[in-house]
Amino acid sequence: MTDHDWIADTFTSDTGWSHLETLVDIGDRMAGSPGEREAAEATRDALDAVGARDAHLEEFDVQGWVRGDSRIEAGDTEQACIALPRSPAGEVTGELVDVGYGLPEDFEDADLSGKVVMAASNVPSWYDRFVHRREKYYYAVQAGAAAFVFHNHVEGCLAPTGSVGTEDAPIGDVPAVGVSKEVGARLRRRFEDDEVTVAVDCEAPDATSQNVHADLGPDTEECVLLTSHVDAHDIAEGAMDNGAGTAVVVEVAKALAAREDDLDTRVHVLVYGAEEVGLVGSHHDADVRDHGSIEGIVNNDGVVRGRTLKLYTHGFDGLESAAETVAERFDHPVNTTPRLGPHSDHWPYVQWGVPGIHVMSETGDEGRGWGHTRADTLDKLESRDLREQAILLTELTVHLADSATAVEHRDPESIAEQLEAEDLAPGMKVTGDWPY
């Protein structure tokens, strides 16, 4: 097959977009839910249909979480909110304290014992790194907070979601809710320093999730992992996060099936479950997979949201070079950064020195934008972007699977040192994610 043939086939294909429609129309794809299982089965069947071999599911146990009602009572008002997944059930009353952005230094001298702590979902433009929601939550927990309120920075009356909890203690320590930017502003203006009540009703049953596996190319012991996650938060369609990533994986798998003669190394397709509640599916796989056999990882989480790809290459010079080679070959913009990003399914491998790329796309927005809200819907995406990015990522995967391409693994010690240098280590330690 010539380049013109597979590129034309991919750019005119509706396979990936049709799969994206299938995923968003399922509804609730929360980790451990029947909808997540249905999405995994549909992805397995889609991979089989495009020519991948041995498409199957692998089950694993996961802490389930089922949403009930939640509320904030302030004065004689009730303010709209949603529980953050893996919040414990409970009702607490305490003085409302707004810690602004919720940067580490915002917690240092604050009196937060027994208080209801509110923090924003973004960080200021002058700050040198992203501060994750869970990091803010556990700074509040360590300071003795009775409850946590996470307010959106995006206008539009959209309450943000996102899980709390750790690997060792999957259910969080104190009730946690998300509120819109507008509710956050109202709470700050009218009720800061007053007593408010936060109540969360939810269930935390035992549950089962699953990873989807399939193979393309020669049956080599070494492999390139082509990955995404299929679960999503229950409040939305999960189109951007991460139906689009799984749709791209299916489209790339279709293109790779037509180019199997170009693959020197096996491409193992791996679509994870339970990413949104602590990277559970990828940790499950990373714990049992031979890291030395992984030539590279192409993890799709945040693609299609914008037209230009953004790749976190995690300090692997060979991955940076591979991305530049593909961008030059297609005369197409691709933005890269060597910084570490410990917040998606590449990380359980990259933390031990396995070469991995986190593939996202530029949006021009601060933070997640529509992600993790009810507005994460299919209408925000374009099929053109999916097709263009599938072409680039097909070529990137083939390049990494080429026997002439060798990306050196890194020592875990160097990853730990880079985390310290980029000021990511303190947050990982407070959230229980520091593995060294």
C-alpha positions in Angstrom: 0.0 0.0 0.0 1.4 3.4 -1.0 1.4 6.4 1.3 -1.3 8.0 -0.8 -3.5 4.9 -0.4 -3.5 4.6 3.4 -3.6 8.4 3.9 -6.6 8.7 1.6 -8.3 5.8 3.3 -7.8 7.3 6.7 -8.8 10.8 5.7 -12.1 9.6 4.2 -12.8 6.9 6.9 -15.7 7.2 9.3 -14.7 4.3 11.4 -13.2 6.3 14.3 -15.9 8.9 14.3 -18.6 6.2 14.3 -17.0 4.5 17.2 -16.9 7.9 19.1 -20.7 8.2 18.5 -21.2 4.7 19.8 -19.3 5.6 23.0 -21.0 8.9 23.8 -24.4 7.4 23.1 -23.9 4.7 25.8 -24.3 7.2 28.5 -22.7 6.6 31.9 -19.2 5.1 31.4 -18.1 5.5 35.0 -15.4 3.0 36.1 -16.9 -0.3 37.2 -20.3 0.6 35.7 -22.3 -1.5 33.2 -21.8 1.4 30.7 -18.0 1.1 31.0 -18.3 -2.6 30.3 -20.5 -1.9 27.2 -18.0 0.6 26.0 -15.1 -1.8 26.4 -17.0 -4.6 24.6 -17.8 -2.2 21.7 -14.2 -1.2 21.5 -13.1 -4.9 21.5 -15.5 -5.6 18.7 -14.4 -2.4 16.7 -10.7 -3.5 17.0 -11.6 -7.0 15.7 -13.6 -5.5 12.8 -10.7 -3.3 11.6 -8.3 -6.3 11.5 -6.6 -6.4 14.9 -6.1 -10.0 16.2 -6.9 -11.5 19.5 -9.1 -8.7 20.6 -10.3 -9.5 24.1 -11.1 -8.1 27.6 -9.1 -8.6 30.8 -11.0 -8.0 34.0 -9.7 -6.6 37.3 -11.3 -5.4 40.5 -11.9 -1.8 41.2 -13.4 0.3 43.9 -16.9 1.2 42.7 -18.6 4.6 43.3 -22.2 5.4 42.6 -23.5 8.9 42.7 -26.4 9.9 44.9 -27.5 13.4 45.9 -25.3 16.2 47.2 -25.9 19.7 48.5 -24.4 22.8 50.1 -26.5 24.7 52.6 -25.4 28.3 53.1 -27.5 30.6 55.2 -31.1 30.0 54.1 -30.0 29.0 50.6 -29.1 25.7 49.0 -26.4 26.0 46.4 -26.0 23.6 43.4 -23.1 21.1 43.5 -22.1 17.7 42.5 -20.1 15.2 44.5 -16.6 14.4 43.4 -16.2 10.7 42.6 -14.9 8.6 45.5 -15.9 11.2 48.0 -17.1 9.5 51.1 -20.8 9.9 52.1 -21.4 12.3 55.0 -22.7 15.6 56.2 -20.5 18.2 57.8 -20.8 21.8 58.9 -18.0 24.2 59.1 -16.8 27.8 58.4 -16.2 28.4 54.7 -12.7 29.4 53.9 -11.6 30.2 50.3 -8.0 29.4 49.7 -8.0 30.9 46.2 -6.1 28.8 43.7 -5.2 26.2 46.2 -1.5 26.4 45.6 0.7 24.6 48.1 1.7 27.9 49.8 -2.0 28.9 50.2 -2.3 26.1 52.8 0.8 26.9 54.7 -0.4 29.4 57.3 -4.2 29.0 56.9 -6.3 27.9 59.9 -8.3 25.1 58.2 -9.1 22.7 61.1 -12.8 21.8 60.9 -13.4 24.3 58.0 -15.0 23.8 54.6 -12.2 24.6 52.2 -12.9 26.0 48.7 -10.3 26.1 45.9 -10.3 26.9 42.2 -9.9 24.4 39.4 -7.1 26.4 37.7 -3.7 27.9 38.6 -2.5 31.4 37.9 -0.6 32.1 34.6 2.5 33.1 36.5 2.7 29.7 38.4 5.3 27.4 37.0 3.3 24.1 37.1 -0.2 22.6 37.2 -1.6 21.8 40.6 -3.9 18.8 40.3 -7.3 18.7 42.0 -6.3 15.7 44.2 -3.2 17.7 45.4 -5.4 20.6 46.5 -7.8 18.1 48.2 -5.1 16.4 50.2 -3.5 19.7 51.2 -6.9 20.5 52.7 -7.2 17.1 54.3 -3.7 17.4 55.9 -4.7 20.8 57.2 -7.7 19.3 59.0 -10.5 20.4 56.7 -14.0 19.0 57.3 -15.0 19.2 53.6 -13.6 20.3 50.2 -15.4 22.5 47.6 -13.8 22.6 44.1 -15.0 25.5 42.0 -14.7 25.8 38.3 -12.8 28.6 36.6 -14.8 28.3 33.4 -17.9 30.3 33.0 -21.2 28.7 32.1 -22.8 27.3 35.3 -20.8 24.1 34.9 -19.8 22.2 38.1 -16.5 20.3 37.6 -16.0 16.6 38.5 -12.9 14.5 39.1 -12.0 11.9 41.6 -10.4 12.0 45.0 -8.9 9.0 46.9 -5.6 7.2 46.7 -4.4 3.8 45.7 -4.2 2.7 49.3 -7.4 4.4 50.4 -9.7 4.7 47.3 -12.4 6.5 49.1 -11.4 10.0 50.2 -11.1 11.3 53.8 -13.7 14.1 53.8 -16.8 14.9 51.6 -15.8 16.7 48.4 -18.1 18.5 45.9 -17.7 20.5 42.7 -19.4 23.8 42.1 -19.6 26.1 39.1 -17.6 29.3 38.8 -20.8 31.3 39.5 -21.7 29.3 42.6 -18.1 29.6 43.8 -18.2 33.4 43.4 -21.6 33.5 45.2 -20.3 31.4 48.1 -17.2 33.6 48.5 -19.2 36.9 48.3 -22.0 36.0 50.6 -20.9 33.2 52.9 -17.1 33.3 53.4 -16.3 33.0 57.1 -19.9 31.8 57.7 -20.9 28.2 58.6 -22.0 26.1 55.7 -23.1 22.5 55.4 -21.8 20.1 52.8 -23.7 16.8 52.4 -22.9 13.9 50.1 -25.0 10.8 49.5 -23.2 8.0 47.5 -22.4 4.3 47.5 -19.1 2.6 47.2 -19.7 -1.0 46.2 -17.1 -3.5 45.0 -16.9 -3.5 41.2 -15.1 -4.9 38.2 -13.5 -3.0 35.3 -11.6 -4.2 32.3 -8.8 -3.4 29.8 -9.2 -4.1 26.1 -6.3 -5.8 24.4 -5.5 -6.5 20.7 -2.4 -6.9 18.5 -1.2 -5.8 15.1 2.0 -6.6 13.1 4.5 -9.3 13.7 4.4 -11.6 16.7 7.5 -10.1 18.4 8.2 -10.2 22.1 8.9 -6.5 22.0 6.0 -4.1 21.4 4.9 -0.6 21.0 1.8 0.2 23.1 -1.0 2.2 21.5 -3.3 3.2 24.3 -6.3 5.3 25.5 -8.9 4.9 28.2 -12.6 4.2 27.6 -14.1 5.2 30.9 -15.6 8.6 31.6 -17.2 10.6 34.3 -20.9 9.8 34.7 -22.2 13.4 34.4 -21.4 13.8 30.7 -20.9 12.0 27.3 -17.1 11.9 27.8 -16.6 12.9 24.2 -13.3 14.7 24.7 -12.3 12.8 27.8 -11.8 10.3 26.5 -14.1 8.9 23.8 -12.0 10.8 21.2 -8.8 9.1 22.4 -10.3 5.6 22.0 -11.9 6.6 18.6 -8.4 7.7 17.4 -6.9 4.3 18.6 -9.6 2.4 16.6 -8.9 4.6 13.5 -5.1 4.2 13.9 -5.6 0.4 14.3 -7.5 0.3 11.0 -4.6 2.1 9.3 -2.0 -0.1 10.9 -3.9 -3.2 9.8 -3.5 -2.0 6.2 0.2 -1.3 6.9 1.2 -4.4 8.8 4.1 -5.1 6.3 5.6 -1.8 7.5 5.7 -2.9 11.1 8.9 -4.4 12.3 7.6 -4.6 15.9 4.3 -5.8 17.3 1.8 -3.0 18.1 -0.2 -3.9 21.2 -3.4 -2.0 21.5 -4.5 -1.4 25.1 -7.6 0.5 26.0 -7.8 0.9 29.7 -10.7 1.0 32.1 -10.8 3.0 35.3 -8.4 5.8 34.3 -10.5 8.5 35.9 -10.4 7.0 39.4 -6.6 6.7 39.7 -5.2 5.1 36.6 -6.3 1.7 37.9 -6.4 -0.1 34.6 -2.9 1.0 33.5 -1.4 0.3 36.9 -2.9 -3.2 36.7 -1.2 -3.8 33.4 2.1 -2.1 34.3 2.4 -4.2 37.4 2.5 -7.4 35.3 4.0 -6.4 32.0 7.7 -6.7 31.2 8.9 -3.1 31.0 12.0 -4.1 29.1 9.8 -5.4 26.2 8.1 -2.0 25.6 9.8 0.0 22.8 7.5 3.0 23.4 4.0 4.1 24.4 1.6 6.3 22.4 -1.1 7.3 24.9 -4.0 9.2 23.5 -5.8 11.2 26.2 -6.9 14.7 25.2 -6.7 14.4 21.4 -9.1 15.9 18.9 -10.1 18.8 21.3 -7.9 21.1 19.0 -6.4 20.7 15.6 -2.7 20.8 16.6 -1.2 17.8 18.5 0.7 18.4 21.7 3.0 15.7 22.9 4.6 15.3 26.3 7.8 13.4 25.6 8.9 13.1 29.2 12.6 13.8 28.7 13.1 10.9 26.2 15.2 12.4 23.4 14.3 9.6 21.0 10.6 10.3 21.4 11.2 14.0 20.7 13.1 13.1 17.6 10.4 10.7 16.5 7.7 13.4 16.8 9.9 15.9 14.9 10.5 13.4 12.1 6.8 12.8 11.6 6.0 16.5 11.8 8.6 17.2 9.1 7.5 14.3 6.9 4.0 15.6 6.8 4.9 19.3 7.0 2.3 19.5 9.8 2.6 21.4 13.1 3.2 19.2 16.2 4.1 20.8 19.5 6.2 18.9 22.0 7.4 19.4 25.5 10.0 17.3 27.4 8.4 18.0 30.7 6.9 15.3 32.8 3.1 14.8 33.0 2.1 12.2 35.7 -1.6 12.3 35.1 -2.6 9.8 32.5 -2.2 6.1 31.6 1.4 6.4 30.3 2.6 7.3 33.8 2.6 3.8 35.5 5.2 2.9 32.9 7.1 6.2 32.4 7.7 6.5 36.2 10.0 3.4 35.9 11.8 4.8 32.8 9.7 3.3 30.0 9.6 5.6 26.9 6.1 7.1 26.7 4.3 9.9 24.9 1.2 11.5 26.2 -0.7 12.7 23.1 -3.0 15.7 23.6 -4.1 18.6 21.5 -3.8 22.4 21.8 -7.0 24.1 22.7 -6.0 27.6 23.6 -8.0 27.3 26.8 -6.7 27.2 30.4 -6.9 23.9 32.1 -9.5 21.3 31.1 -12.0 23.7 29.4 -15.2 21.7 28.9 -13.5 18.6 30.2 -14.9 17.0 33.5 -18.1 18.9 33.1 -21.6 18.2 31.6 -20.4 20.1 28.5 -18.0 17.4 27.4 -20.1 16.5 24.4 -19.7 15.4 20.9 -20.7 18.7 19.3 -17.4 20.3 20.6 -15.3 18.0 18.3 -14.7 17.8 14.5 -14.2 14.6 12.4 -11.6 16.4 10.4 -9.3 16.8 13.4 -9.8 13.1 14.3 -8.8 12.0 10.8 -5.8 14.3 10.5 -4.5 13.3 13.9 -5.1 9.6 13.2 -2.8 10.0 10.1 0.0 11.6 12.1 -0.3 9.1 14.9 -0.3 6.1 12.6 2.9 7.3 11.1 4.4 8.0 14.6 3.4 4.4 15.7 5.0 2.9 12.6 8.1 5.0 13.1 8.4 3.8 16.7 7.9 0.2 15.6 10.7 0.5 13.0 13.7 -1.7 13.8 15.9 1.3 13.0 14.3 3.4 15.7 15.7 2.8 19.2 14.5 4.9 22.1 16.5 4.4 25.2 14.8 3.7 28.5 15.6 6.0 31.4 16.8 5.2 34.9 13.9 5.6 37.4 16.3 7.7 39.4 16.5 10.3 36.6 12.7 10.4 36.4 12.5 11.0 40.2 15.2 13.8 39.9 13.2 15.4 37.1 10.0 15.3 39.2 11.9 17.1 42.0 13.4 19.6 39.5 9.9 20.4 38.0 8.4 20.7 41.6 6.0 17.8 40.9 7.3 15.6 43.7 5.7 17.5 46.6 2.2 17.1 45.1 2.8 13.4 44.3 3.9 12.8 47.8 0.8 14.4 49.4 -1.5 12.4 47.1 0.2 9.1 47.8 1.5 8.8 44.2 5.2 9.0 44.9 6.5 5.5 44.0 10.2 5.9 44.8 
